[in-house]
Amino acid sequence: MDTLERIKQQIAENKVILYMKGNPTMPQCGFSSRAVQTLAACGTKFAHVDILANPDIRQVLPQYANWPTFPQLYVNGKLIGGCDIITELYQTGELQKILQEVA
């Protein structure tokens, strides 16, 4: 399976997935840490992929998503956005609504 197929499979198999630097218990950048904290504040279980341990995904995902930075949050197969968008949606209550739909 090539990298693009693997990404598509990961997104399809997980209702909520975060592509991030590090993992939820040890994020490797401030943006990934903030995204994890925001999802935790919503009480949401989510899958994650450490792009530092998967350089092929780190290279291909921005092209697939047309989104150049990490973290990247996907809900129900749709790109929600990166850290700033996740935070903004949380502050307005929209993120909670989006995540409740998949709960």
C-alpha positions as CSV (number, residue, x, y, z in Angstrom):
1,M,0.0,0.0,0.0
2,D,1.4,3.4,-0.9
3,T,1.5,6.4,1.4
4,L,-1.5,8.1,-0.2
5,E,-3.6,4.9,0.1
6,R,-2.5,4.6,3.8
7,I,-3.6,8.1,4.6
8,K,-7.0,7.6,2.9
9,Q,-7.5,4.4,4.8
10,Q,-6.5,6.1,8.2
11,I,-8.9,8.9,7.6
12,A,-11.7,6.5,6.5
13,E,-11.3,4.2,9.5
14,N,-11.2,6.9,12.2
15,K,-14.0,9.3,12.8
16,V,-11.6,11.7,14.5
17,I,-7.9,11.6,13.6
18,L,-5.2,14.1,14.4
19,Y,-2.0,14.2,12.4
20,M,0.5,15.7,14.7
21,K,4.1,16.0,15.8
22,G,4.6,13.5,18.6
23,N,1.8,11.8,20.4
24,P,-1.0,13.0,22.8
25,T,1.1,12.2,25.9
26,M,4.2,13.8,24.5
27,P,3.5,16.3,21.8
28,Q,6.6,17.6,20.0
29,C,5.5,21.1,19.2
30,G,3.3,23.7,20.8
31,F,0.7,23.6,18.1
32,S,0.2,19.9,18.4
33,S,0.1,20.2,22.2
34,R,-2.7,22.9,22.0
35,A,-4.7,20.8,19.5
36,V,-4.5,17.8,21.9
37,Q,-5.5,19.9,24.9
38,T,-8.5,21.3,22.9
39,L,-9.7,17.9,21.9
40,A,-9.2,16.7,25.5
41,A,-11.3,19.6,26.7
42,C,-14.1,18.4,24.4
43,G,-13.8,14.9,25.9
44,T,-13.2,13.4,22.5
45,K,-11.4,10.2,21.9
46,F,-9.3,10.4,18.7
47,A,-6.8,8.5,16.7
48,H,-3.4,10.1,16.0
49,V,-0.5,9.7,13.7
50,D,2.9,11.0,14.6
51,I,4.3,12.6,11.5
52,L,7.8,12.7,12.9
53,A,7.8,8.9,13.0
54,N,6.2,8.7,9.6
55,P,8.2,11.0,7.3
56,D,6.4,9.6,4.2
57,I,3.0,10.8,5.6
58,R,4.6,14.1,6.6
59,Q,5.6,14.6,3.0
60,V,2.4,13.4,1.3
61,L,-0.4,14.6,3.5
62,P,0.0,18.4,2.8
63,Q,-0.3,17.7,-0.9
64,Y,-3.4,15.4,-0.3
65,A,-5.0,17.9,2.0
66,N,-3.8,21.1,0.3
67,W,-2.9,22.2,3.8
68,P,0.8,22.8,4.4
69,T,1.1,22.7,8.2
70,F,0.6,20.4,11.1
71,P,-1.3,19.4,13.1
72,Q,-4.2,18.5,10.9
73,L,-7.6,17.4,12.3
74,Y,-10.0,15.3,10.3
75,V,-13.6,14.5,11.4
76,N,-15.7,12.1,9.4
77,G,-13.2,12.2,6.6
78,K,-13.2,16.0,6.3
79,L,-10.3,18.3,7.1
80,I,-11.3,20.6,9.9
81,G,-8.0,22.5,10.0
82,G,-4.9,23.2,12.0
83,C,-4.3,24.4,15.5
84,D,-5.6,28.0,15.1
85,I,-8.8,26.8,13.4
86,I,-9.3,24.1,16.0
87,T,-8.9,26.7,18.8
88,E,-11.2,29.2,17.1
89,L,-13.9,26.6,16.6
90,Y,-13.6,25.5,20.2
91,Q,-13.9,29.1,21.5
92,T,-17.1,29.6,19.4
93,G,-18.6,26.2,20.4
94,E,-18.6,24.9,16.8
95,L,-15.9,22.2,17.5
96,Q,-18.0,20.7,20.2
97,K,-21.0,20.5,17.8
98,I,-18.9,18.9,15.1
99,L,-17.5,16.3,17.5
100,Q,-20.9,15.6,19.1
101,E,-22.1,14.5,15.7
102,V,-19.6,11.7,15.6
103,A,-19.9,10.6,19.3
